Amino acid sequence: MLWTIVIILLVLWALGFGFGALGNIVHLLLVVAVVMVVVQLIQRRGA
């Protein structure tokens, strides 16, 4: 589920380079998604 969100955000990020404010929102969401993936990987290794 999380990987699907990350892939969708990556596609939107790539498309959002030319769209101004929308691009900025997508960049922010992409950073949040990357942080979530890193946290999930850290938790998985600790378990």
GIBELTA-V88843 format. One record per backbone hydrogen bond with DSSP energy under -0.5 kcal/mol. NH is the residue of the N-H (numbers start at 0). CO is the residue of the C=O. E is the energy in kcal/mol with one decimal. If there is no record, write none. Layout:
nh-><NH	NH>
co-><CO	CO>
e-><E	E>
//
This chain:
nh-><4	5	6	7	8	9	10	11	12	13	14	15	16	17	18	21	23	24	25	26	27	28	29	30	31	32	33	34	35	36	37	38	39	40	41	42	43	44	45	46>
co-><0	1	2	3	4	5	6	7	8	9	10	11	13	14	15	18	19	20	21	22	23	24	25	26	27	28	29	30	31	32	33	34	35	36	37	38	39	40	41	42>
e-><-1.7	-2.2	-2.4	-2.3	-2.6	-2.2	-2.1	-2.5	-2.7	-2.3	-2.1	-2.1	-0.6	-0.8	-1.4	-1.5	-1.6	-2.1	-2.3	-2.3	-2.1	-2.5	-2.4	-2.1	-2.1	-2.4	-2.4	-2.3	-2.2	-2.2	-2.4	-2.5	-2.3	-2.4	-2.4	-2.5	-2.2	-1.8	-1.7	-1.1>
//
